[in-house]
Amino acid sequence: MSLQHLCQWLFRSHVGTVIRESTFLYPAIETIHVLATILLVGTVAILDLRLLGVIMRRERVSTVVRQILPLTWWGFVIMFVSGVLLFWANATDYYANPAFRFKLLLLLFAGLNPLLFHLTTYRGVASWDEDSQTPIRARLTGFLSLTLWSGTIIAGRAIAYFH
């Protein structure tokens, strides 16, 4: 089964039809998706701005990570589930939408960025945890994260304008 056939099956399914044709369900899921995105990106931005040395310079990076990471994960899980449901309802439209495809690509890079950070630079956090200026790789991670998440949000908004 090709990806296009899978999208057609999702679109025609009972779940996809119910979500798409409901007066309140699709807007409710979309609202949850937006709020979860705000939670995710907002908490990520706090860490990114700390890595860049813009805010919370006196706070340990590890303390900021420990305090916001649970909220970040909740935002991610809710955003992911609601995003899957939104996709399910309009899978055939999204499949062909260049803005949606670009959003997925940016999401992939936005997810790989912290993974690489935690596997590399963050492993040595003990040596720079209290510094107001973090290592260049940490600052680059923060800048890249803010850029990728901004692009993801812009691409998400652009989905409505590409058919």
matplotlib code that plots the C-alpha trace (Angstrom):
import matplotlib.pyplot as plt

x = [0.0, 1.4, 1.4, -1.2, -3.5, -3.1, -4.1, -7.1, -8.1, -7.7, -9.8, -12.6, -12.6, -15.3, -13.0, -11.9, -15.4, -16.7, -14.0, -14.3, -18.0, -18.6, -19.6, -17.5, -15.1, -12.6, -12.4, -12.0, -9.2, -7.6, -7.8, -6.2, -3.5, -2.7, -2.7, -0.4, 1.9, 2.0, 2.9, 5.6, 7.2, 6.8, 8.8, 11.3, 11.8, 12.5, 15.4, 16.6, 16.7, 18.6, 21.1, 21.5, 22.1, 19.1, 17.1, 17.6, 21.4, 21.7, 19.8, 21.6, 20.8, 20.2, 17.7, 15.8, 15.8, 14.6, 11.8, 10.4, 11.0, 7.9, 5.7, 7.5, 6.8, 3.1, 2.9, 4.5, 2.3, -0.9, 0.3, 1.2, -2.1, -4.2, -2.1, -2.6, -6.4, -6.4, -4.3, -6.7, -9.7, -8.0, -5.3, -5.7, -5.6, -2.5, -0.7, -0.6, 0.0, 3.5, 3.2, 2.3, 5.2, 7.5, 6.1, 6.8, 10.4, 10.9, 9.3, 11.8, 14.7, 13.2, 13.1, 16.6, 18.1, 17.4, 18.2, 21.7, 22.1, 21.3, 23.6, 26.5, 26.8, 24.5, 26.5, 29.2, 26.7, 28.4, 31.4, 29.2, 25.9, 26.2, 27.9, 25.8, 27.3, 26.9, 29.3, 28.9, 27.3, 24.6, 23.9, 23.8, 21.3, 19.1, 19.2, 18.5, 15.6, 13.9, 14.4, 13.0, 10.0, 9.2, 9.4, 7.2, 4.5, 4.6, 4.4, 1.5, -0.4, 0.5, -1.3, -4.6, -3.3, -2.0, -4.3]
y = [0.0, 3.4, 6.4, 8.0, 5.0, 5.1, 8.8, 8.0, 5.2, 7.5, 10.2, 7.8, 6.1, 6.5, 8.4, 10.8, 11.4, 12.0, 14.5, 16.3, 16.5, 17.4, 21.0, 21.1, 18.2, 19.5, 23.0, 21.5, 19.3, 22.2, 24.4, 21.7, 21.3, 25.1, 25.2, 22.1, 23.8, 26.9, 24.8, 22.9, 25.8, 28.1, 25.8, 25.1, 28.8, 29.3, 26.8, 28.2, 31.7, 30.5, 28.7, 32.0, 33.9, 36.2, 35.2, 33.5, 33.9, 33.1, 29.8, 26.6, 25.2, 21.8, 23.3, 25.0, 21.7, 19.7, 22.1, 22.6, 19.2, 17.5, 20.4, 20.1, 16.4, 16.9, 19.6, 17.3, 14.3, 16.4, 18.2, 14.9, 13.1, 16.1, 16.6, 13.0, 13.4, 16.6, 14.8, 11.9, 14.1, 15.6, 13.2, 13.4, 17.2, 17.3, 14.6, 16.9, 20.2, 21.5, 23.6, 20.5, 18.6, 21.4, 21.6, 17.8, 18.3, 21.2, 19.1, 16.4, 18.8, 20.5, 17.0, 16.0, 19.2, 18.6, 14.9, 15.7, 18.4, 16.0, 13.3, 15.6, 19.1, 18.6, 15.6, 18.1, 20.4, 20.1, 22.2, 25.1, 24.7, 27.9, 30.1, 33.0, 32.4, 28.8, 27.1, 28.1, 24.7, 25.2, 28.7, 27.4, 24.7, 27.4, 29.6, 26.7, 25.5, 28.9, 29.2, 25.7, 26.1, 29.5, 28.0, 25.1, 27.4, 29.5, 26.5, 25.2, 28.4, 28.3, 25.0, 26.7, 28.8, 25.9, 23.5]
z = [0.0, -1.0, 1.2, -1.1, -0.7, 3.1, 3.0, 0.9, 3.3, 6.3, 4.7, 3.8, 7.2, 9.7, 12.1, 9.4, 8.3, 11.8, 12.6, 9.3, 9.2, 12.9, 13.6, 16.8, 16.9, 14.2, 15.7, 19.2, 18.1, 16.2, 19.3, 21.4, 18.8, 18.9, 22.7, 22.9, 20.3, 22.5, 25.5, 23.6, 21.8, 24.8, 27.1, 24.4, 23.9, 27.6, 27.3, 24.0, 25.4, 28.4, 26.1, 24.2, 27.5, 27.0, 30.1, 33.4, 33.3, 37.0, 36.7, 36.0, 32.6, 34.2, 36.6, 33.7, 31.8, 34.8, 35.5, 31.9, 30.3, 31.8, 30.4, 27.1, 26.8, 27.7, 25.0, 22.5, 23.2, 23.1, 19.9, 18.3, 19.0, 18.0, 14.9, 13.9, 14.3, 12.2, 9.5, 9.6, 8.8, 5.8, 4.8, 1.1, 1.1, 3.4, 1.4, -1.6, 0.3, 0.0, 3.2, 5.1, 3.7, 4.6, 8.1, 8.6, 7.4, 9.8, 12.6, 11.9, 12.2, 15.2, 16.9, 15.9, 17.2, 20.9, 20.5, 19.1, 21.8, 24.6, 23.1, 22.7, 24.2, 27.2, 28.4, 29.5, 31.1, 34.5, 33.2, 32.0, 33.9, 35.9, 33.2, 32.0, 28.5, 27.3, 24.8, 21.2, 20.4, 23.0, 21.7, 18.2, 19.3, 20.9, 17.8, 15.5, 17.7, 17.7, 13.9, 13.3, 15.6, 14.1, 10.6, 11.7, 13.0, 9.8, 7.6, 9.7, 9.2, 5.4, 5.0, 4.7, 1.7, -0.4, -2.2]

ax = plt.figure().add_subplot(projection="3d")
ax.plot(x, y, z, "-o")
ax.set_aspect("equal")
plt.show()
